[in-house]
Amino acid sequence: MKPSRLRVDDQAADVNMQDTKSWTYHLGEYKTRLERGAIQQSYRGLMQYMPYLRNQFQKNCPDYEVSGIMYFGYKDMTCFEVIPGFLKERKLEIAEVFLHESFCLKVGLLGYNRQVQD
């Protein structure tokens, strides 16, 4: 039996076919690194740390509203929001964001919606 082939027409192609060689290389690299086990361990640790950090805000800042939902992302970013009362009145919140590519934790001020952001 022949393996099935994925057919991609011009209109449905989300991946630039010129990048297929690069994409295939990166998938192979990703697989190799997963086989070593370090990615899973470090990612698991990070995914445990972010909820821990969120819980520390809940425990140590009882006057702050801390989002119940954490965005774990697609290995691009992981974040949660903290909302002090004085910012809530202005429809603003503080985002704690871990950026995977730059490997840093950033804090940003966000508006609840686009109207507030503008």
Beta strands, then each sheet from edge to edge (+ up, - down):
strand 1: 65-66
strand 2: 77-83
strand 3: 92-99
strand 4: 104-111
sheet 1: 1+ 2- 3+ 4-
end
